[in-house]
Amino acid sequence: MINQYTTLTSTYQACRIINGGWQLSEGHALQGKLNFTDVLKAFHQLVDAGFNTFDCADIYTGVEELIGEFVKQRTQITGKDDIQVHTKFVPDLSVLNQIDYNYVERIITRSLKRLNKERLDLVQFHWWDYAIPGCIDIAGYLVRLQEKGLIANLGTTNFDTKHLQQLVNAGYPLVSNQTQYSLLDRRPEKSMVDFCLKNNVKLLCYGALAGGFLSERWLNQPAPKTLENRSLVKYRLIIDDAVGWQGYQLLLQLLKNIGDQRGCSLSNVAVLYILHKKAVASAIIGTRSERHIHSNQTLFSTDITKSDIQQLDDFLNHYSVPTGEPFELERQHGGKHRNIMKMNLNDE
Ligand SMILES: NC(=O)c1ccc[n+]([C@@H]2O[C@H](COP(=O)([O-])OP(=O)(O)OC[C@H]3O[C@@H](n4cnc5c(N)ncnc54)[C@H](OP(=O)(O)O)[C@@H]3O)[C@@H](O)[C@H]2O)c1
């Protein structure tokens, strides 16, 4: 059975299912369709159900503010702040070669203010382009802010193994790396998982449901001509790189068969699969309503077996793993994965 919490450090435990905030941002293309009163209501239900860790980013437009409003409400109701927030520090590509300590402090202080927090539970550092020098120095500025008490824990997001090693060698107290890791994207298994096990670094994984593609809604469906949000556009590329539409449909059917045997949904099987993988601490699941709370709670009362995982790995081994290290395709200039990303959202 999967535990509801995971130990990230000797002093910090987070949820194994983290509430993902990207789906609430303007960039996800749903703004206007979301009623934030309903979203805040869903947040209260999530926390009451034990899901009190939230993931967001300085570049998810409007989301730090929304979570900050929730932190305020929660504190008023319960008299204490029982919300953990993992945010990100994602400096714009256009300023990477100009960043100094003051810039980093300004963005971190802005996150604290937006989130109504005195200290950030986890800051996940992102660097768009390794060819631009400065990454290690800027990581050092985050360490200074941690020493000042503004940040409890430091992590990374979308780093590859080589650059994680460089950060660790430079003394960055790396707790976790947030990365895409799912049935469709097993790039972390090439070398990152071994690195994490050796260096006591945990993986916080996105993509476990491929933006919703790993759900019954898509079972027996033809390949869509248009997609309703940017996440689905992104994960459609990963489906094509990994198993293709036909292989994906076979995978959905296999997940459904396993789910039927274990008394849970095919989405639950997809998430349990990733939570059982080595070095994985948590799956971050996009949350924009109360719709999936009950289903995601099922993860803690049901389980899949070693032979289910083996069956899934045997199936996947007939197909490709996307090329390179995690986020390597996404960094490739002119590539289809990079072309759909926006890299200058912080100071807009
Ligand atoms: N560091 C990065 O670069 C990065 C990139 C992507 C994401 N993230 C983080 O990860 C979070 C999750 O994003 P993601 O891309 O990984 O999306 P995801 O969790 O794979 O997919 C989220 C979607 O799955 C559906 N869903 C959720 N629970 C379900 C359930 N029990 N059964 C069926 N469907 C379910 C919902 O779709 P409906 O709402 O349509 O029902 C939800 O919007 C983000 O919010 C963000 O915090 C980080």
The ligand as an SDF file (V2000), in Angstrom:
LIG
                    3D

 48 52  0  0  0  0  0  0  0  0999 V2000
    8.4270   21.4110  -14.1340 N   0  0  0  0  0  0  0  0  0  0  0  0
    7.7610   21.3790  -15.2510 C   0  0  0  0  0  0  0  0  0  0  0  0
    8.2680   21.6940  -16.3330 O   0  0  0  0  0  0  0  0  0  0  0  0
    6.3240   20.9110  -15.2400 C   0  0  0  0  0  0  0  0  0  0  0  0
    5.7110   20.5700  -16.4420 C   0  0  0  0  0  0  0  0  0  0  0  0
    4.3970   20.1120  -16.3920 C   0  0  0  0  0  0  0  0  0  0  0  0
    3.7410   20.0110  -15.1800 C   0  0  0  0  0  0  0  0  0  0  0  0
    4.3650   20.3640  -14.0270 N   0  0  0  0  0  0  0  0  0  0  0  0
    3.6710   20.2790  -12.7120 C   0  0  0  0  0  0  0  0  0  0  0  0
    2.9540   19.0550  -12.6730 O   0  0  0  0  0  0  0  0  0  0  0  0
    1.5600   19.3210  -12.4940 C   0  0  0  0  0  0  0  0  0  0  0  0
    0.7630   18.2870  -13.2230 C   0  0  0  0  0  0  0  0  0  0  0  0
    0.8290   18.5270  -14.6160 O   0  0  0  0  0  0  0  0  0  0  0  0
    0.8900   17.3710  -15.6600 P   0  0  0  0  0  0  0  0  0  0  0  0
    1.3200   17.9310  -16.9340 O   0  0  0  0  0  0  0  0  0  0  0  0
    1.7060   16.2680  -15.0620 O   0  0  0  0  0  0  0  0  0  0  0  0
   -0.6050   16.9030  -15.7660 O   0  0  0  0  0  0  0  0  0  0  0  0
   -1.2150   15.5170  -15.2770 P   0  0  0  0  0  0  0  0  0  0  0  0
   -1.2350   15.4610  -13.8070 O   0  0  0  0  0  0  0  0  0  0  0  0
   -0.5340   14.4180  -16.0240 O   0  0  0  0  0  0  0  0  0  0  0  0
   -2.6800   15.6550  -15.8350 O   0  0  0  0  0  0  0  0  0  0  0  0
   -3.6090   16.4440  -15.1730 C   0  0  0  0  0  0  0  0  0  0  0  0
   -4.9910   16.1560  -15.6910 C   0  0  0  0  0  0  0  0  0  0  0  0
   -5.3030   14.7860  -15.5130 O   0  0  0  0  0  0  0  0  0  0  0  0
   -6.6730   14.6540  -15.1950 C   0  0  0  0  0  0  0  0  0  0  0  0
   -6.8020   13.8740  -13.9380 N   0  0  0  0  0  0  0  0  0  0  0  0
   -6.3270   14.1580  -12.7190 C   0  0  0  0  0  0  0  0  0  0  0  0
   -6.6180   13.1900  -11.8350 N   0  0  0  0  0  0  0  0  0  0  0  0
   -7.2940   12.2600  -12.5260 C   0  0  0  0  0  0  0  0  0  0  0  0
   -7.8720   11.0260  -12.1920 C   0  0  0  0  0  0  0  0  0  0  0  0
   -7.8180   10.5150  -10.9600 N   0  0  0  0  0  0  0  0  0  0  0  0
   -8.5180   10.3400  -13.1580 N   0  0  0  0  0  0  0  0  0  0  0  0
   -8.5930   10.8230  -14.4130 C   0  0  0  0  0  0  0  0  0  0  0  0
   -8.0420   11.9830  -14.8010 N   0  0  0  0  0  0  0  0  0  0  0  0
   -7.4040   12.6960  -13.8620 C   0  0  0  0  0  0  0  0  0  0  0  0
   -7.2600   16.0450  -15.0510 C   0  0  0  0  0  0  0  0  0  0  0  0
   -7.8650   16.3900  -16.2870 O   0  0  0  0  0  0  0  0  0  0  0  0
   -9.2660   17.1280  -16.3180 P   0  0  0  0  0  0  0  0  0  0  0  0
   -9.1170   18.2750  -15.3910 O   0  0  0  0  0  0  0  0  0  0  0  0
   -9.3750   17.4890  -17.7670 O   0  0  0  0  0  0  0  0  0  0  0  0
  -10.2850   16.1270  -15.8820 O   0  0  0  0  0  0  0  0  0  0  0  0
   -6.0370   16.8990  -14.8700 C   0  0  0  0  0  0  0  0  0  0  0  0
   -6.1960   18.2200  -15.3470 O   0  0  0  0  0  0  0  0  0  0  0  0
    1.3740   20.7530  -12.9910 C   0  0  0  0  0  0  0  0  0  0  0  0
    0.2250   21.3380  -12.4590 O   0  0  0  0  0  0  0  0  0  0  0  0
    2.6300   21.3900  -12.5230 C   0  0  0  0  0  0  0  0  0  0  0  0
    2.5060   21.7100  -11.1580 O   0  0  0  0  0  0  0  0  0  0  0  0
    5.6410   20.8100  -14.0530 C   0  0  0  0  0  0  0  0  0  0  0  0
  1  2  1  0
  2  3  2  0
  2  4  1  0
  4  5  1  0
  4 48  2  0
  5  6  2  0
  6  7  1  0
  7  8  2  0
  8  9  1  0
  8 48  1  0
  9 10  1  0
  9 46  1  0
 10 11  1  0
 11 12  1  0
 11 44  1  0
 12 13  1  0
 13 14  1  0
 14 15  2  0
 14 16  1  0
 14 17  1  0
 17 18  1  0
 18 19  2  0
 18 20  1  0
 18 21  1  0
 21 22  1  0
 22 23  1  0
 23 24  1  0
 23 42  1  0
 24 25  1  0
 25 26  1  0
 25 36  1  0
 26 27  1  0
 26 35  1  0
 27 28  2  0
 28 29  1  0
 29 30  1  0
 29 35  2  0
 30 31  1  0
 30 32  2  0
 32 33  1  0
 33 34  2  0
 34 35  1  0
 36 37  1  0
 36 42  1  0
 37 38  1  0
 38 39  2  0
 38 40  1  0
 38 41  1  0
 42 43  1  0
 44 45  1  0
 44 46  1  0
 46 47  1  0
M  CHG  2   8   1  16  -1
M  END
$$$$
